[in-house]
Amino acid sequence: MITTKLPEAVLVQLEIQKGSDRWTVDKLRDLLKSYIAAREAAEIQSKEKTNDFKPQQPSYANVQSRHKPSYGKPQNVRSSGEALFSATNDRPFTPTRTVVKKLCIYCKGSHWSDECRSKFGWIITGRTSEKSDGFEEPSMLILNYGTNSLPLLDSCAVTAIDKSMPIKPPLDNFWNIETIGISEPSEDSNNTKALEKINNAVEYTNERYLVCWPWKSELETLNDNKELAYGRYRSLLHRLRNKPELFENYDKIINEQCEKWIIEKVDVTNKHEDHITHYIPHHAVVDSTKPTTKVRIVYDASAKTRDDNKSLNNCLYRGPVMLKDLCGFLLRLRMFKYAVVADIEKAFLQLGLQNPDRNVTRFVWVKDRTMPLFNSNNVQIYRFCRVPFGVISSPFLLAATIDLHLLKYNTPVATKIQDNIYVDNLLTGVNTDDELKELYTESKSIFQEASMNLRNWCSNSAQFMSNIPKQDQANRERMKVLGITWTIKDDKLSMSGPK
């Protein structure tokens, strides 16, 4: 392969010198060194003749070469070929050479260009179409003369292109610092601890799962942030009183949650609480494009009084990401005749929170919004009975609980749901009307046994949509599927370009 890259004239001279021997890399290197030395000598002699310069010493004395031919000296040479012949005869000589500064044309280092080494050692690589050892396809030649300190590739002669690097190089080894005795905490071990906590502590009572927070330590302490919560509460009231409609919706959401036992009032006269007490500030997020929940209350579990104090999120494990690949969701959605999309109503708030962990989810709200807002007697403290949205562990707790629940059902529908649920969204598909009916009926039943309502059903099957109850229908011509617009009637996915 290397010889095919050489000029034809040079290759002819090298073939003559090689004789009947087989080509090897070492032999090719030695002959190239000799050829370069001879050519440099010929060029110097040619310049001397052009300038009518008569040297006082043999013409080979000023040969500017780093190579030391072990054969005869050039005599009256007129070309590179003659120089090569005369430089490789059997008459030994020791020429006197001038000192030449070494300078690499690649890295500008103080060495010759063909001595430049890569960071991985000497490497010769390229493609060849020649057959070698049974290979008939185009192959790749990789020769690595590096040290064992960077064993990225096994040294090999000729191998197929697709097999030249069968194992992905461990690139993270370049920035790992374990070799000097320092290692970062393993994220995998933290994820394992979080999974163990949820699997060992989850309870199933009255058709509802009760979970606990995955604390990093059993003796975690949180600073009293009641003043911070009150300050944020007052700032929120200042904003809301200038937006009466939003204020009304905000208050309505909290009252409805209290009626459904999603939250509960705290008896501040009870001074015998042994559990950790912590307050979570909250604010409104408004999304007018949402067909159902346009106003969402988000809780800030990362709030802390000082930089060196811990927030609730600092004390909890995040937990492993249990979401499937987004690209896989979209591909599977297009593999079936009928696409089906649904979501779990207020999914996070359907997970019960065990009593010992409820006091770290306290928050402040007004008792009566028609009364003076900043009166100290018009303040009510609540705490969550369910898992609030905004705590770092909430997505993990939801995913782990749903996964645990689906494992109880050894059915094709349960397996399909498990493979095609993204947070609280179900994105799947089937090929027949009977499968559509079975998917709807069984999946609704499965989630109802966990006190979860699978709603907002949508499909490109008009017959299916007409057969399910209206309260379960999405009733939209277009909807977002993982951020991509799905036109339901035409069954097309589309994306809008930048404006």
C-alpha positions as CSV (number, residue, x, y, z in Angstrom):
1,M,0.0,0.0,0.0
2,I,2.8,2.4,0.9
3,T,4.7,1.7,-2.3
4,T,1.6,2.7,-4.4
5,K,1.9,6.2,-3.0
6,L,5.5,6.7,-4.2
7,P,6.4,8.4,-7.5
8,E,7.0,5.9,-10.3
9,A,10.7,6.9,-10.9
10,V,11.5,6.5,-7.2
11,L,9.7,3.2,-7.0
12,V,11.7,1.8,-10.0
13,Q,15.0,2.7,-8.3
14,L,13.8,1.1,-5.0
15,E,12.7,-2.1,-6.8
16,I,16.1,-2.4,-8.4
17,Q,17.8,-2.1,-5.0
18,K,15.4,-4.5,-3.3
19,G,16.1,-7.2,-5.8
20,S,14.2,-10.4,-5.3
21,D,13.5,-9.8,-1.6
22,R,10.0,-9.3,-0.3
23,W,9.0,-5.8,0.8
24,T,9.0,-5.1,4.5
25,V,8.5,-1.8,6.3
26,D,12.0,-1.9,7.7
27,K,13.5,-2.6,4.3
28,L,11.5,0.2,2.6
29,R,12.5,2.6,5.3
30,D,16.3,1.8,4.9
31,L,16.1,2.1,1.1
32,L,14.2,5.4,1.4
33,K,16.9,6.8,3.7
34,S,19.6,5.8,1.3
35,Y,17.7,7.2,-1.6
36,I,17.1,10.5,0.1
37,A,20.8,10.8,1.1
38,A,21.9,10.1,-2.5
39,R,19.4,12.5,-3.9
40,E,20.6,15.3,-1.6
41,A,24.2,14.6,-2.6
42,A,23.2,14.8,-6.3
43,E,21.4,18.1,-5.9
44,I,24.4,19.6,-4.1
45,Q,26.8,18.5,-6.8
46,S,24.4,19.8,-9.5
47,K,24.4,23.3,-7.8
48,E,28.2,23.2,-7.5
49,K,28.6,22.5,-11.2
50,T,26.1,25.3,-12.2
51,N,28.1,27.9,-10.2
52,D,31.5,26.6,-11.5
53,F,32.4,26.0,-8.0
54,K,35.3,23.7,-7.4
55,P,35.4,22.4,-3.9
56,Q,38.7,21.7,-2.1
57,Q,37.4,18.5,-0.7
58,P,35.3,15.7,-2.1
59,S,31.9,16.7,-3.3
60,Y,30.2,14.5,-0.7
61,A,31.8,16.5,2.1
62,N,28.9,19.0,2.2
63,V,26.1,16.6,1.9
64,Q,23.3,18.0,4.1
65,S,21.8,14.8,5.4
66,R,21.2,13.2,8.8
67,H,21.4,9.7,7.3
68,K,24.7,7.8,7.4
69,P,24.8,5.4,4.4
70,S,26.9,2.4,5.2
71,Y,27.9,1.9,1.6
72,G,30.1,3.7,-1.0
73,K,30.3,7.4,-1.7
74,P,28.7,9.0,-4.8
75,Q,31.2,9.7,-7.6
76,N,30.4,12.0,-10.6
77,V,26.7,11.5,-10.2
78,R,24.3,13.4,-12.4
79,S,20.9,12.2,-11.2
80,S,19.1,10.7,-8.2
81,G,19.2,7.3,-9.7
82,E,23.0,7.4,-10.3
83,A,23.4,8.8,-6.8
84,L,21.4,5.9,-5.4
85,F,23.6,3.4,-7.3
86,S,26.9,4.9,-6.3
87,A,25.7,5.4,-2.7
88,T,24.8,1.7,-2.3
89,N,28.0,0.0,-3.7
90,D,30.3,-2.0,-1.5
91,R,32.9,0.7,-0.9
92,P,32.6,2.0,2.7
93,F,33.3,5.6,3.4
94,T,32.9,8.1,6.2
95,P,32.1,11.5,4.8
96,T,32.5,14.8,6.6
97,R,29.2,16.6,6.8
98,T,28.1,20.1,7.7
99,V,25.8,20.6,10.7
100,V,22.2,21.2,9.6
101,K,19.5,22.5,11.9
102,K,16.7,20.0,12.3
103,L,13.2,21.4,11.8
104,C,10.0,19.4,11.4
105,I,7.6,20.9,8.8
106,Y,4.6,19.5,10.7
107,C,5.1,20.5,14.3
108,K,8.1,22.8,14.0
109,G,10.0,20.7,16.5
110,S,13.8,20.1,16.5
111,H,13.6,16.8,14.6
112,W,13.3,15.8,11.0
113,S,9.9,15.6,9.4
114,D,9.8,11.8,8.9
115,E,10.8,11.4,12.6
116,C,7.6,13.2,13.8
117,R,5.6,11.0,16.1
118,S,2.0,11.3,17.0
119,K,0.8,11.3,20.6
120,F,0.0,7.6,20.2
121,G,3.4,6.6,18.8
122,W,4.4,5.7,15.3
123,I,1.3,5.2,13.1
124,I,1.0,4.3,9.4
125,T,-2.6,4.0,8.3
126,G,-4.5,4.0,5.0
127,R,-6.7,1.9,2.7
128,T,-5.5,-0.8,0.4
129,S,-7.4,-2.8,-2.3
130,E,-4.8,-5.6,-2.4
131,K,-5.8,-9.0,-1.2
132,S,-4.0,-10.1,1.9
133,D,-4.5,-13.2,4.1
134,G,-7.9,-14.0,2.6
135,F,-9.3,-10.4,2.7
136,E,-10.9,-9.5,-0.6
137,E,-12.7,-6.3,0.5
138,P,-11.0,-3.0,0.9
139,S,-9.0,-3.1,4.1
140,M,-7.2,-0.8,6.5
141,L,-3.6,-1.0,7.5
142,I,-2.9,0.1,11.0
143,L,0.6,-0.2,12.5
144,N,1.0,1.2,16.0
145,Y,4.6,1.4,17.4
146,G,3.4,3.4,20.5
147,T,4.0,2.5,24.1
148,N,1.7,0.4,26.3
149,S,0.7,3.6,28.2
150,L,-1.9,4.4,25.7
151,P,-3.3,1.1,24.4
152,L,-6.0,2.5,22.2
153,L,-5.6,0.0,19.4
154,D,-4.1,-3.4,19.3
155,S,-1.2,-3.6,16.9
156,C,-2.3,-5.4,13.7
157,A,-1.2,-5.8,10.1
158,V,-4.2,-5.8,7.8
159,T,-7.8,-5.9,8.9
160,A,-11.2,-5.2,7.5
161,I,-12.3,-1.6,7.7
162,D,-15.4,-2.4,9.9
163,K,-13.3,-4.5,12.2
164,S,-10.3,-2.2,12.6
165,M,-11.7,-0.8,15.9
166,P,-14.2,-3.4,17.3
167,I,-14.3,-1.7,20.7
168,K,-15.0,1.9,21.4
169,P,-11.9,3.5,22.9
170,P,-12.4,4.5,26.6
171,L,-12.1,8.2,25.9
172,D,-13.0,9.1,29.5
173,N,-9.6,7.7,30.5
174,F,-8.1,10.8,29.2
175,W,-9.7,13.0,31.9
176,N,-10.2,10.5,34.7
177,I,-8.1,11.2,37.8
178,E,-8.4,7.8,39.4
179,T,-4.8,7.0,38.5
180,I,-3.6,9.5,41.2
181,G,-5.8,8.1,43.9
182,I,-8.7,10.5,43.5
183,S,-12.1,9.4,42.4
184,E,-15.4,11.2,42.2
185,P,-18.6,9.8,43.9
186,S,-20.2,7.2,41.7
187,E,-23.5,8.3,40.3
188,D,-24.5,4.7,39.8
189,S,-24.1,3.9,43.5
190,N,-26.4,6.9,44.3
191,N,-28.9,5.7,41.8
192,T,-28.8,2.2,43.3
193,K,-29.4,3.6,46.8
194,A,-32.4,5.7,45.6
195,L,-33.9,2.6,43.9
196,E,-33.4,0.5,47.0
197,K,-35.1,3.1,49.2
198,I,-38.2,3.3,47.0
199,N,-38.4,-0.5,46.6
200,N,-38.1,-1.1,50.3
201,A,-40.3,1.7,51.5
202,V,-43.1,2.0,49.0
203,E,-46.6,1.2,50.4
204,Y,-49.8,0.3,48.7
205,T,-52.9,1.4,50.7
206,N,-56.4,2.0,49.5
207,E,-55.5,1.6,45.9
208,R,-52.8,4.3,46.1
209,Y,-49.0,4.1,46.4
210,L,-47.4,5.9,49.3
211,V,-43.7,6.8,48.8
212,C,-41.0,8.5,50.9
213,W,-38.3,10.9,50.0
214,P,-34.9,9.3,49.1
215,W,-32.8,11.0,51.7
216,K,-29.1,11.1,51.3
217,S,-28.7,10.6,55.0
218,E,-31.1,9.4,57.7
219,L,-29.9,12.3,59.9
220,E,-30.4,15.1,57.4
221,T,-31.0,18.5,58.9
222,L,-32.7,21.5,57.2
223,N,-32.4,25.1,58.4
224,D,-35.5,26.9,59.4
225,N,-36.5,28.8,56.3
226,K,-39.9,30.0,57.5
227,E,-38.9,33.7,57.1
228,L,-37.8,33.0,53.5
229,A,-41.1,31.3,52.8
230,Y,-43.1,34.3,54.3
231,G,-41.0,36.8,52.2
232,R,-41.7,34.9,49.0
233,Y,-45.3,34.6,49.9
234,R,-45.7,38.4,50.4
235,S,-44.0,39.0,47.1
236,L,-46.3,36.6,45.4
237,L,-49.4,38.4,46.8
238,H,-48.1,41.8,45.6
239,R,-48.0,40.4,42.1
240,L,-51.3,38.5,42.2
241,R,-53.4,41.3,43.6
242,N,-52.8,43.2,40.3
243,K,-54.0,40.2,38.4
244,P,-57.4,39.3,39.8
245,E,-58.2,36.5,37.4
246,L,-54.9,34.7,38.0
247,F,-55.3,35.3,41.8
248,E,-58.7,33.7,41.7
249,N,-57.5,30.7,39.7
250,Y,-54.5,30.3,42.1
251,D,-56.7,30.3,45.2
252,K,-59.2,27.9,43.5
253,I,-56.5,25.4,42.8
254,I,-55.3,25.4,46.4
255,N,-58.8,25.0,47.8
256,E,-59.6,22.1,45.4
257,Q,-56.4,20.4,46.4
258,C,-57.3,20.7,50.0
259,E,-60.8,19.3,49.4
260,K,-59.2,16.3,47.6
261,W,-56.7,15.7,50.3
262,I,-53.8,16.5,48.0
263,I,-52.7,19.0,50.7
264,E,-53.8,19.4,54.3
265,K,-53.9,22.2,56.8
266,V,-51.2,22.2,59.5
267,D,-52.1,22.6,63.1
268,V,-49.5,25.1,64.3
269,T,-50.6,24.6,67.9
270,N,-49.1,21.1,67.9
271,K,-45.5,21.6,69.2
272,H,-44.7,17.9,69.5
273,E,-43.6,17.3,65.9
274,D,-40.5,15.1,65.9
275,H,-40.1,15.3,62.1
276,I,-38.0,17.8,60.1
277,T,-39.9,21.0,59.3
278,H,-39.3,22.9,56.1
279,Y,-41.2,25.4,53.9
280,I,-41.3,25.5,50.1
281,P,-41.9,28.8,48.3
282,H,-44.2,28.6,45.3
283,H,-45.3,30.6,42.2
284,A,-47.6,30.4,39.2
285,V,-46.7,29.2,35.7
286,V,-49.2,30.2,33.1
287,D,-49.4,28.4,29.7
288,S,-52.4,29.6,27.6
289,T,-51.7,26.9,25.0
290,K,-52.6,24.1,27.3
291,P,-56.1,22.7,26.7
292,T,-56.6,21.6,30.3
293,T,-54.3,23.0,33.0
294,K,-53.5,26.6,32.0
295,V,-52.3,27.6,35.5
296,R,-49.8,25.4,37.3
297,I,-48.4,26.0,40.7
298,V,-44.7,25.2,40.9
299,Y,-42.9,24.7,44.2
300,D,-39.3,25.8,44.6
301,A,-37.6,23.1,46.6
302,S,-34.1,24.5,45.8
303,A,-34.7,27.7,47.9
304,K,-32.4,28.2,50.8
305,T,-31.7,31.1,53.2
306,R,-27.9,31.2,52.6
307,D,-25.5,29.8,50.1
308,D,-23.9,27.6,52.7
309,N,-27.2,26.2,53.9
310,K,-28.9,23.2,52.4
311,S,-32.2,23.2,50.5
312,L,-34.6,20.3,50.4
313,N,-33.2,19.3,47.0
314,N,-29.7,19.2,48.3
315,C,-30.7,16.6,50.9
316,L,-32.4,14.2,48.4
317,Y,-31.1,11.8,45.8
318,R,-32.2,12.8,42.3
319,G,-32.6,9.1,41.4
320,P,-31.8,7.5,38.0
321,V,-33.3,8.7,34.8
322,M,-35.8,6.0,33.8
323,L,-37.0,7.5,30.5
324,K,-36.6,5.7,27.2
325,D,-34.9,7.2,24.2
326,L,-37.0,10.0,22.5
327,C,-36.1,8.9,19.0
328,G,-37.3,5.4,19.8
329,F,-40.7,6.8,20.9
330,L,-41.2,8.6,17.7
331,L,-40.1,5.6,15.6
332,R,-42.4,3.2,17.4
333,L,-45.2,5.7,17.1
334,R,-44.9,5.4,13.3
335,M,-44.6,1.7,13.1
336,F,-48.3,1.0,13.5
337,K,-51.4,1.7,11.5
338,Y,-53.1,3.4,14.4
339,A,-51.2,5.8,16.6
340,V,-52.4,6.3,20.2
341,V,-51.6,9.1,22.6
342,A,-52.8,9.6,26.2
343,D,-51.6,11.1,29.5
344,I,-52.1,10.6,33.2
345,E,-54.1,13.4,34.9
346,K,-52.0,15.3,37.4
347,A,-49.7,12.3,37.7
348,F,-47.3,13.6,40.4
349,L,-50.3,14.4,42.7
350,Q,-51.5,10.8,42.5
351,L,-48.5,9.6,44.5
352,G,-49.2,9.6,48.2
353,L,-46.5,10.9,50.6
354,Q,-45.9,9.0,53.8
355,N,-46.6,10.9,56.9
356,P,-43.0,11.3,58.3
357,D,-42.0,13.1,55.1
358,R,-44.9,15.5,54.9
359,N,-43.6,18.3,57.1
360,V,-40.7,19.2,54.7
361,T,-43.3,20.2,52.2
362,R,-45.0,22.9,54.1
363,F,-46.0,26.1,52.3
364,V,-47.9,29.4,53.1
365,W,-51.1,30.7,51.6
366,V,-53.8,33.2,52.4
367,K,-56.9,32.0,54.4
368,D,-59.4,34.3,52.6
369,R,-58.3,36.4,49.6
370,T,-61.3,38.7,50.2
371,M,-59.9,39.8,53.6
372,P,-56.8,42.0,54.1
373,L,-54.0,40.1,52.5
374,F,-51.1,41.1,54.7
375,N,-52.8,40.6,58.0
376,S,-50.9,38.0,60.1
377,N,-54.2,36.4,61.1
378,N,-55.1,35.8,57.4
379,V,-52.3,33.2,56.9
380,Q,-52.7,29.5,56.5
381,I,-49.9,26.9,56.6
382,Y,-50.5,23.8,54.4
383,R,-48.4,20.7,53.8
384,F,-48.5,18.1,51.0
385,C,-50.1,14.6,51.3
386,R,-48.9,13.8,47.8
387,V,-45.7,14.3,45.9
388,P,-45.4,18.0,44.7
389,F,-44.0,19.0,41.3
390,G,-40.7,20.8,41.8
391,V,-38.8,18.5,44.1
392,I,-35.7,17.0,42.6
393,S,-36.8,13.4,43.3
394,S,-40.4,13.7,42.0
395,P,-39.8,12.5,38.4
396,F,-37.9,9.5,39.6
397,L,-40.5,8.6,42.2
398,L,-43.3,8.8,39.6
399,A,-41.3,6.7,37.0
400,A,-40.2,4.1,39.6
401,T,-43.8,3.7,41.0
402,I,-45.4,3.3,37.6
403,D,-42.7,0.8,36.6
404,L,-43.3,-1.1,39.9
405,H,-47.0,-1.1,39.3
406,L,-46.8,-2.3,35.7
407,L,-44.6,-5.2,36.8
408,K,-47.6,-6.7,38.6
409,Y,-49.3,-7.3,35.3
410,N,-47.9,-10.0,33.1
411,T,-49.9,-9.0,30.0
412,P,-48.9,-7.7,26.5
413,V,-50.7,-4.4,27.2
414,A,-48.8,-3.8,30.4
415,T,-45.5,-4.5,28.6
416,K,-46.4,-2.1,25.8
417,I,-47.3,0.6,28.3
418,Q,-44.0,0.1,30.2
419,D,-42.0,0.4,26.9
420,N,-43.9,3.5,25.7
421,I,-44.5,5.8,28.6
422,Y,-42.6,9.0,28.9
423,V,-43.1,10.6,32.3
424,D,-46.9,10.9,32.3
425,N,-47.5,10.5,28.6
426,L,-48.4,7.3,26.8
427,L,-47.3,7.1,23.1
428,T,-47.9,3.9,21.4
429,G,-49.8,2.3,18.5
430,V,-51.6,-0.9,17.3
431,N,-52.6,-2.3,13.9
432,T,-56.3,-3.4,14.4
433,D,-59.5,-2.0,15.8
434,D,-59.7,-4.9,18.3
435,E,-56.2,-4.1,19.6
436,L,-57.3,-0.4,20.0
437,K,-60.3,-1.4,22.1
438,E,-58.2,-3.8,24.2
439,L,-55.4,-1.2,24.8
440,Y,-58.0,1.4,26.0
441,T,-59.9,-0.9,28.2
442,E,-57.0,-2.7,29.9
443,S,-54.8,0.4,30.3
444,K,-57.6,2.4,31.9
445,S,-58.2,-0.5,34.4
446,I,-54.4,-0.8,35.2
447,F,-54.0,2.8,36.1
448,Q,-57.3,3.1,38.0
449,E,-55.9,0.4,40.3
450,A,-53.2,2.9,41.2
451,S,-55.7,5.8,41.5
452,M,-54.5,7.3,38.3
453,N,-56.7,8.5,35.4
454,L,-55.5,7.9,31.9
455,R,-57.2,10.7,29.9
456,N,-56.8,12.9,26.8
457,W,-56.9,10.0,24.4
458,C,-56.1,10.8,20.8
459,S,-55.8,8.5,17.8
460,N,-55.8,8.7,14.0
461,S,-58.6,6.2,14.1
462,A,-61.9,8.1,13.8
463,Q,-63.9,5.0,14.8
464,F,-62.0,4.5,18.0
465,M,-62.4,8.2,19.0
466,S,-66.1,8.0,18.5
467,N,-66.4,4.9,20.7
468,I,-64.7,6.2,23.9
469,P,-66.3,8.5,26.4
470,K,-66.1,12.3,25.7
471,Q,-64.4,13.0,29.0
472,D,-61.5,10.8,27.8
473,Q,-61.2,12.4,24.4
474,A,-58.6,15.1,23.7
475,N,-60.8,16.8,21.1
476,R,-58.0,18.5,19.2
477,E,-57.1,18.6,15.5
478,R,-53.4,19.1,16.4
479,M,-51.4,18.2,19.4
480,K,-47.8,18.2,20.5
481,V,-46.1,14.8,20.7
482,L,-42.7,15.2,22.4
483,G,-42.5,18.7,21.1
484,I,-43.4,17.8,17.5
485,T,-46.8,18.8,16.0
486,W,-49.0,15.9,15.1
487,T,-51.9,16.6,12.7
488,I,-54.3,13.9,13.8
489,K,-56.6,13.8,10.8
490,D,-53.8,13.6,8.2
491,D,-51.6,11.6,10.6
492,K,-48.5,13.7,9.9
493,L,-45.7,14.9,12.1
494,S,-44.4,18.4,11.4
495,M,-42.0,20.9,12.7
496,S,-42.0,24.7,12.2
497,G,-38.8,26.4,11.2
498,P,-37.3,29.3,12.9
499,K,-39.2,32.6,12.6
